[in-house]
């Protein structure tokens, strides 16, 4: 559910109980508690108040480990040349292609 939400595919209120834990002029902090069994205790998002962009994510797993990821100097809607992206399928892995790709 957490990954689906981060990819913009999930419905936040269906998957999580959401609590605002901080509200400042520039950022809002939301703590998301999973409604269903998960491998983590909670997910926390710091969101830019101006545009809703996620600035920081924190995840605490069921063992108490905390992982924090900060997004800085993010550029959106870029069109990098195809030459900048290279993917090689590892040996023994079957590559599936989506229609239209």
Secondary structure, DSSP 8 states (H G I E B T S, - for coil): -HHHHHTT-S-HHHHEEEEEEEE-SSEEEEEEEESS--SEEEEEEEEETTT--EEEEEEEETTS-EEEEE--S---S----GGG------TT------TT-
